[in-house]
Amino acid sequence: GFVWDASDECGNKRNDDNWMQMFEELMEYKDKHGDCLVPSKYDSNSKLGSWVHTQRRENKKKRNGKNSQMTDERIYKLEEIGFVW
């Protein structure tokens, strides 16, 4: 059968479960606040604020042709919920 390999170009495994958990927390934030503009120093969930900052940084690296953990699928998911780069 088909074996799905979530390795990036360097052979490192991406932590997709962790990413999806944080994405779900972002969706909960959006439900509560009406947007995805999580402050980087968000007191209620500092991990989420840091994660959002990381998504922006990784997307910028990808756009600049550098190694990045950002994938087209992740970009699509974030943009679908109104994420602001």
N, C-alpha and C positions, 0 to 999 in steps of 0.2 A: 504494500500500500504506500500511499504518499506520506512522507515524513516532513512536517513543517519545521523549518529551521529559522528561528528568530534572531540569528546572529547578524551583527552588523559587519561592515567590510573588514573590520579588524579582528573578527572572530569573537567579540565580546557578546555575551547574552544580554539582551535588553530585559529589563524587569517590567514586562508588560502588565503583570498582575498589579504591581505597585502603581504603575501609571494609571491603570483603569480605576483603581481605588481613589486616587487623587482626582481624576476626572469626575468621578461620581460626587466627590466632596465639592468640586467646583460647580457642578449642576445644582447641588443643594444650596450653595451660596447664591447662585443666580436666582433660584426660586425665592429665596428670602429677600434679596436686595434688588433684583430686577436687572442685574448686569453681571459681567464677569470681571469687573475692575477691582480685583482683590488687592488691597494695599500690601506692599511688600512686608510691612511690619503690622500685620493683621493680628491683633491681640487675641481674638477668639480662636484663631487657628493659624499660628505662626508658620506651621509646616505648609499650609496651603498658600500663604503669601509667598513663601520662598519658592514653592513649586511653580507658581504662575510666572514668577520672575525667570526661573530656569527655562520655561517653555519659550518665552520671548527670546532669551539668549540663544537657545539651541536652534530656533527658527532662523535667527539672523545668521548664525554660523552656516546653516544649510543653504540659505540664499546666497551667501558669499562663497560657496563651493568648498567649505571646510568640513572636516569630519564632524558629524552631529548625531545625536540620539534622536533627532526629530525625523519622523517619517511622513510621507504623503498622507497616510491613513490618519495619523495623529493630527496633522494640519486640518484635514477634512472634518474630523470629529470636533475639534475646537472651533472651527469657523461655523459649523452647523449650529452651535449654541450661542453664537455671537461674540466669540472671543476677539478682543482687540489686541492686535500685535503692537 
